[in-house]
């Protein structure tokens, strides 16, 4: 829900302001949502920056917009889309896309992570392409989600 994303990022600054943070928080937003709504979430991004928290851009599918992130020092990393990683070794075009993303991100000193890694072969290919971290069934089954979070 597009409206839900906007409401969340509008609600976020007041919530962060009320917290007495002893540690940094890290937020994720999809690449599409970030670039679609970046002007309307400027306040939230500024609050995140002031609180020394960070943002990871998720579901990255191409290197096209990575250079724009130079203007957002609260962005601390990129996560590749599942579609790029899934069956990576059979899709050489995806390997080329990942390599371009890693090269663009390295110019900004941003690490690139992979999701959906299912085999050792995928992990080795991703490592060769410069991806610095990964998650997926190769490592473990999904962890049970928290059903409630309490902040004091």
Secondary structure as UniProt FT lines:
FT   HELIX           2..18
FT   STRAND          26..30
FT   HELIX           31..37
FT   TURN            38..41
FT   HELIX           42..50
FT   TURN            51..52
FT   STRAND          54..60
FT   TURN            64..65
FT   HELIX           66..71
FT   TURN            73..74
FT   STRAND          75..80
FT   HELIX           82..85
FT   TURN            86..87
FT   HELIX           88..90
FT   HELIX           92..107
FT   TURN            108..109
FT   STRAND          111..114
FT   HELIX           120..129
FT   STRAND          133..134
FT   TURN            137..139
//
